[in-house]
Amino acid sequence: MMNNTITNNSPLNLARSALVFMTLLWGATFVIVKESLNDVSSMLFLTLRFGLASVVLVVIMVACKIKFDKKTIAPGLFLGVFLYLIFVTQTIGLKYTTATNSGFITGSSVVMVPFVQKIVQKKNPSKSAVFGCVLVFIGILFLSSGGNSISGFLSRFGTNFNLGDALTLLCAIFCAIHIVYIGILSRDYNNWYLLLIQLVVVAVLSLLGSFIFSGFNIEQVHINFSNYLIFGILYTAIFTTLITIGLQLKYQKYVSPTQAGIIYALEPLFAAIFAFFLLSEKIAMFGLIGCVLIFLGLVFSEAFNSPQLEEARLHGESGNPG
């Protein structure tokens, strides 16, 4: 019986581990992108990042002789547009708000996912997952406070809420929608082409966006091919675009959208850890408390989640593995 339990749970545990690993890669990306943007405009960076990822994926798909599936065009375009909207609203938002506010508002998507799931799938998330979301959100609040009082941070946030904050709030909403629909569409459509179409859509829209941004004086197109920029493009294209989105498409379908959102909320925790070791940025006591709360939110949602429900998702809703 023990062996059967281990065998049955192994795909689910693999899926959770893959999503955590994916989030770890995301956390490291914050430091790399921050340094890379010293040498290139943000929209052009996204064009190069997603464009290179698209080319590499096409080569892999041709080598593997993966047949074209025209049924994936519409859902791929749908996911790709939302993925682009996530990046563009966050990027423009950062022009008008602080990095602290941006991180806090983007992280709030974790509490939006259960509501989007309820609207889209007509399903109520488990109580443990909802409580985990609350813990994670409070943790993000502590992590975003910058070592100051929570009340002071919320007071400044409420008083100075601006266009950048509003755009970043839209980013959080788009994140929540994207998470829910990834879980739905990745079960029924070829994952290879869902991935490729998303990458191409973001690359093309980012290229168009770079010229539009320049025309409206939001951001001038510029690039300086430094060694670090080349490294940043290669790393983000392969590891935190091609691999991470591929893992998300392959494995998120095996957990609930709410649990996936909680796992993705580990990103600021990992980002703080990488910033500490790579950029020597100190983590204040409030930040440490936030990290602990985020981790506890993940542990609580997993420890009290019903394995039977997840196994039902695993075996009854997996669909086409692509």
Buried (B, 14 or more C-beta within 10 A) or exposed (E): EEEEEEEEBEBBEEBBEBBBBBBBBBBBBBBBBBBBBEBBBBBBBBBBBBBBBBBBBEEBBEEEEBEEBEEBBEBBBBBBBBBBBBBBBBBBBBEBBBEBBBBBBBBBBBBBBBBBBBEBBEEEBBEBBBBBBBBBBBBBBBBBBBEEEBEEBBEBBEEEBEEBBBBBBBBBBBBBBBBBBBBBBBBBBBBBBBBBBBBBBBBBBBBEBBEBBBEEEBBEBEEEEBEBBEEBBBBBBBBBBBBBBBBBBBBBBBBBBBBBBBBBBBBBBBBBBBBEEEEEEEBBEBBBBBBBBBBBBBEBBBEEBEEEEBBEBBEEEEEEEB
